[in-house]
Amino acid sequence: QVQLVESGGDLVQPGGSLRLSCAASGSGFSFTTMAWYRQAPGKQRDWVATSATGGTTTYADSVKGRFTISRDNAKNTVYLQMNSLKPEETAVYFCDVGARNSDSGSWGLYWGQGTQVTVSS
């Protein structure tokens, strides 16, 4: 089974920074694309950033220049460094990871449990 463990969410003042992490594990699985999404109360879940298998990164326009997605493939972990946080970015942040079963060749997407980020003074 694939398991994702997220951490790093906290209460932070506007303009502050946080680093989120998401560690993936699962025997017999290889992990491909890793991404971050966020969902504010009463809102849809929105895409934030993606780290593709080859390491290329893409970002939502709203976070470009402030957020950085990175990964440590040896640890199967993806990070999201968030700087200059804004109150409207208060949300539950979720990691989303693609995984392939090395035995069957099947592929699927897996979601973390979410970690709460609150930006408030």
Backbone torsions as a table, in degrees:
resi	resn	phi	psi	omega
1	GLN	NA	146.7	176.8
2	VAL	-90.3	134.2	177.6
3	GLN	-129.3	134.7	176.6
4	LEU	-118.5	129.3	179.8
5	VAL	-119.6	114.6	-179.9
6	GLU	-99.0	151.7	176.0
7	SER	-157.6	167.5	174.2
8	GLY	111.0	-14.5	179.5
9	GLY	-66.1	147.5	-175.8
10	ASP	-166.2	175.8	169.8
11	LEU	-88.7	128.5	-178.3
12	VAL	-139.4	147.4	178.0
13	GLN	-75.5	153.7	174.5
14	PRO	-52.5	136.0	-176.3
15	GLY	88.6	-7.4	-179.4
16	GLY	-81.4	-178.7	-175.5
17	SER	-131.3	151.7	173.1
18	LEU	-144.9	153.7	171.2
19	ARG	-123.0	120.8	176.9
20	LEU	-95.4	150.9	175.6
21	SER	-134.7	153.1	178.0
22	CYS	-143.0	114.0	-178.7
23	ALA	-102.8	124.8	-179.9
24	ALA	-101.6	143.4	176.8
25	SER	-148.0	155.6	178.8
26	GLY	163.3	119.1	-180.0
27	SER	-65.9	133.0	177.4
28	GLY	81.9	9.3	179.3
29	PHE	-116.1	145.0	169.1
30	SER	-115.8	141.9	-172.8
31	PHE	-104.7	136.7	-173.9
32	THR	-110.4	-113.7	-178.4
33	THR	-68.4	138.3	175.4
34	MET	-125.0	140.1	-174.8
35	ALA	-146.2	164.1	174.8
36	TRP	-121.7	138.8	173.5
37	TYR	-128.2	165.0	175.1
38	ARG	-143.1	151.9	-178.7
39	GLN	-138.8	113.3	176.6
40	ALA	-82.6	159.4	179.7
41	PRO	-55.7	128.1	178.7
42	GLY	74.9	5.9	-177.5
43	LYS	-116.2	165.6	176.3
44	GLN	-74.8	163.9	176.6
45	ARG	-81.6	123.0	-175.5
46	ASP	-111.5	145.5	176.7
47	TRP	-73.6	141.4	-178.9
48	VAL	-115.2	-53.3	-175.5
49	ALA	-160.8	155.5	179.4
50	THR	-136.4	138.4	169.1
51	SER	-113.7	111.4	-178.4
52	ALA	-75.1	170.2	-176.2
53	THR	-55.5	-41.5	-179.4
54	GLY	-79.1	-1.5	177.3
55	GLY	99.8	-5.3	177.4
56	THR	-69.5	149.0	-175.7
57	THR	-124.7	147.4	174.0
58	THR	-136.5	153.8	-174.8
59	TYR	-137.0	149.4	167.7
60	ALA	-65.1	146.0	-177.5
61	ASP	-56.8	-34.0	-175.2
62	SER	-67.2	-18.4	-176.8
63	VAL	-116.1	-2.8	-179.5
64	LYS	-58.8	134.6	-179.5
65	GLY	87.5	-13.3	-179.4
66	ARG	-117.1	-32.9	-178.4
67	PHE	-107.8	148.5	176.1
68	THR	-135.0	124.4	174.9
69	ILE	-98.7	139.0	178.6
70	SER	-147.4	167.6	-179.4
71	ARG	-146.2	151.7	173.7
72	ASP	-118.6	100.3	-174.9
73	ASN	-66.6	-29.3	177.9
74	ALA	-64.4	-29.3	179.6
75	LYS	-103.4	-0.5	-175.7
76	ASN	50.5	46.2	-175.4
77	THR	-126.2	137.3	175.4
78	VAL	-115.5	143.8	-177.6
79	TYR	-122.4	155.2	171.0
80	LEU	-133.6	108.2	174.8
81	GLN	-87.6	121.5	-176.3
82	MET	-117.5	119.5	179.0
83	ASN	-117.3	158.9	177.9
84	SER	51.0	49.5	-175.6
85	LEU	-66.0	144.9	-178.2
86	LYS	-112.7	150.5	179.4
87	PRO	-55.9	-36.0	-179.4
88	GLU	-69.4	-6.9	177.0
89	GLU	-93.0	7.7	170.8
90	THR	-61.0	123.9	-175.2
91	ALA	-173.4	168.4	165.7
92	VAL	-88.1	127.1	-178.3
93	TYR	-102.5	131.2	-176.6
94	PHE	-119.7	139.1	168.3
95	CYS	-93.5	151.4	-177.8
96	ASP	-135.0	121.7	-171.9
97	VAL	-128.7	133.2	172.2
98	GLY	-88.5	140.4	-178.2
99	ALA	-140.2	141.9	175.8
100	ARG	-114.3	136.2	174.1
101	ASN	-81.6	116.6	-174.3
102	SER	-67.8	-21.6	179.2
103	ASP	-84.1	-48.7	-175.9
104	SER	-91.5	-21.9	-175.2
105	GLY	80.4	2.1	179.8
106	SER	-72.5	157.5	-177.1
107	TRP	-132.6	146.4	177.5
108	GLY	-155.9	164.2	176.0
109	LEU	-103.3	140.3	-178.4
110	TYR	-130.1	142.6	-177.3
111	TRP	-114.5	140.6	171.7
112	GLY	-73.9	173.1	-177.3
113	GLN	-78.6	-14.2	-178.8
114	GLY	94.3	146.6	176.0
115	THR	-133.6	133.1	-173.2
116	GLN	-79.9	127.3	172.5
117	VAL	-116.3	121.4	179.0
118	THR	-120.3	121.7	-179.4
119	VAL	-110.0	107.3	-174.5
120	SER	-159.3	148.5	174.9
121	SER	-91.3	NA	NA
